[in-house]
Amino acid sequence: DGFTSGRRPLGGAEKGFAHLAAALAKRHTVTVLNQTPYQIMADGVDYRPLSEIQQRPLEADVVIASRRPQLLGAVRKARHRLLWVTATPDYLNNPANAALWESFAPTVLFVSAAQQRHYRGPLPHRLLLPGVSAAFFPQEAPQGSDPAWVPSEQRPDERTAPHVVVTTHPLHGLTWLAEIWRRLIHPQMP
């Protein structure tokens, strides 16, 4: 649910999905069917257990299935069905999915131009670049904050040096990046 990233590590796709749902909920009614064990409201989003069929909405304007084509059918009646692909699109060409494409006629949403170029299938597709969480934007000092807080544009040079923030699941194969950081970047800029 929308609170999970505060309790344990999540992969980029999972965080992206939660942020997309929260952003959409600012203007629309959003229900997410996922592996949550119980129904909960988070960031304006109604999270419901995917396993409890009686809790599913019967219709929707838009269904966005994340990564699993079978989820396109989670809501019986929908005006638009989108499949959000966050990894290599190779599985879209699997013959086992052909019946789903015929039944639901989804539009595929890719998160990168490289994915879009790699895809050779018949489904209509669009590019939906991931957004940036508000946590990564410069913030004003909160009321009652540390008096030493200084806006980033007014900080001394050593504090305005470039920073990199990576938030990803540790099992996503980024050991090579951590090694580059350890050997090449950290020694120059601890």
C-alpha positions in Angstrom: 0.0 0.0 0.0 1.0 3.6 0.0 2.7 3.3 3.4 4.9 0.3 2.5 7.9 2.2 1.3 8.2 3.7 4.8 8.4 0.3 6.4 10.6 -1.7 4.1 12.6 -1.4 0.8 10.6 -1.5 -2.4 11.7 -1.7 -6.0 11.4 1.3 -8.3 8.4 -0.1 -10.1 6.5 -0.7 -6.9 7.3 2.8 -5.6 6.5 4.3 -9.0 3.1 2.5 -9.0 2.2 3.8 -5.6 3.3 7.4 -6.5 1.3 7.1 -9.8 -1.8 6.0 -7.8 -1.4 8.9 -5.3 -0.9 11.4 -8.1 -4.1 10.2 -9.9 -6.0 10.3 -6.6 -5.5 14.1 -6.4 -8.0 14.4 -9.3 -9.8 11.0 -9.5 -11.2 8.2 -7.4 -8.5 5.5 -7.4 -8.7 1.9 -6.2 -5.7 -0.3 -6.2 -6.1 -4.1 -6.2 -2.9 -5.6 -5.0 -1.3 -8.0 -2.4 -2.3 -5.9 0.6 -3.7 -8.2 3.3 -6.5 -5.8 4.2 -8.3 -2.7 2.8 -6.6 0.6 3.7 -6.6 4.2 2.5 -3.2 5.8 1.8 -2.5 9.1 0.0 -6.1 9.2 -1.1 -6.0 5.8 -2.7 -8.3 2.9 -1.7 -6.0 -0.2 -1.5 -7.9 -3.5 -1.5 -6.8 -7.2 -1.5 -6.6 -8.6 -5.0 -7.6 -12.0 -3.6 -11.0 -10.8 -2.3 -13.1 -10.8 -5.5 -16.1 -9.4 -3.7 -14.2 -6.2 -2.9 -13.3 -5.5 -6.5 -15.1 -2.7 -8.4 -17.4 -4.0 -11.1 -16.5 -1.2 -13.5 -13.9 1.6 -14.1 -13.1 4.3 -16.5 -9.5 3.1 -16.7 -7.7 -0.1 -15.5 -3.9 0.1 -15.2 -2.4 -3.3 -14.9 1.2 -3.3 -13.7 3.5 -5.9 -15.3 1.1 -8.8 -15.3 -1.2 -8.9 -18.3 -3.7 -11.2 -16.4 -4.6 -8.2 -14.2 -6.2 -6.5 -17.2 -9.3 -8.6 -16.4 -9.4 -7.7 -12.7 -12.3 -5.3 -13.3 -15.2 -6.7 -15.4 -16.1 -3.5 -17.3 -13.6 -0.8 -18.3 -13.6 1.9 -21.0 -9.8 1.8 -21.3 -7.2 -0.8 -20.3 -3.5 0.0 -19.9 -0.6 -2.4 -19.3 2.3 -0.6 -17.5 5.5 -2.3 -18.5 8.5 -1.5 -16.3 11.0 -4.1 -17.5 12.0 -5.7 -20.8 8.9 -6.1 -23.0 9.8 -9.5 -24.3 7.0 -11.2 -22.4 4.4 -9.2 -24.5 5.2 -11.4 -27.5 4.5 -14.6 -25.6 1.7 -16.6 -27.4 0.1 -17.3 -24.1 -0.9 -13.6 -23.9 -2.6 -13.5 -27.4 -6.1 -14.2 -26.0 -5.7 -11.4 -23.4 -4.7 -9.0 -26.2 -7.8 -10.0 -28.2 -10.2 -9.8 -25.2 -9.0 -6.5 -23.7 -7.1 -4.6 -26.5 -4.9 -2.8 -24.0 -2.6 0.1 -24.7 1.0 -0.6 -23.4 2.7 2.1 -21.4 6.5 2.0 -21.4 8.6 3.8 -18.9 11.6 4.3 -21.3 12.2 5.0 -25.0 14.5 2.0 -25.1 11.6 -0.3 -24.1 9.4 1.3 -26.7 12.0 0.9 -29.5 12.6 -2.8 -28.4 8.8 -3.7 -28.7 7.8 -5.2 -32.0 4.3 -6.3 -31.1 0.9 -5.3 -32.5 -0.5 -3.5 -29.5 -0.8 0.3 -29.4 1.8 1.8 -27.1 2.8 5.0 -25.4 5.6 6.4 -23.4 4.9 7.3 -19.8 8.1 8.6 -18.2 8.2 8.1 -14.5 7.7 11.2 -12.3 9.9 12.4 -9.6 8.7 12.1 -6.0 8.3 15.4 -4.1 10.9 14.2 -1.6 13.6 14.9 -4.3 12.6 18.6 -4.8 14.1 21.4 -2.7 11.9 22.0 0.3 11.3 25.0 2.4 12.1 24.7 6.1 9.2 23.1 7.9 7.7 25.1 10.8 9.7 24.5 14.0 12.7 23.0 12.1 16.4 23.2 13.0 17.4 26.9 12.9 20.6 25.8 11.0 18.5 24.8 8.0 19.5 26.8 5.0 17.8 26.7 1.5 20.0 24.8 -1.0 20.6 27.9 -3.1 22.1 29.7 -0.1 24.3 26.9 1.2 28.1 27.1 1.1 29.9 25.4 -1.8 30.8 22.2 0.0 27.1 21.6 0.8 25.9 22.4 -2.8 28.3 19.8 -4.4 26.4 17.4 -6.6 24.5 14.7 -4.8 23.2 11.4 -6.0 20.2 9.6 -4.5 19.4 6.1 -5.6 16.4 4.3 -4.2 16.0 0.8 -5.6 15.6 -2.8 -4.4 18.9 -4.3 -3.5 18.3 -7.4 -5.6 17.9 -5.4 -8.9 21.5 -6.2 -10.0 23.1 -2.9 -9.2 26.2 -4.4 -7.6 28.3 -3.1 -10.5 27.1 0.5 -9.8 27.9 0.2 -6.1 31.4 -1.0 -7.1 31.9 1.9 -9.5 30.9 4.2 -6.6 33.2 2.6 -4.1 36.3 2.5 -6.4 35.9 5.7 -8.5 33.6 8.2 -7.0 33.8 7.9 -3.3 37.6 8.3 -3.1 37.3 11.6 -5.0 34.3 12.9 -3.1 33.7 11.1 0.2 
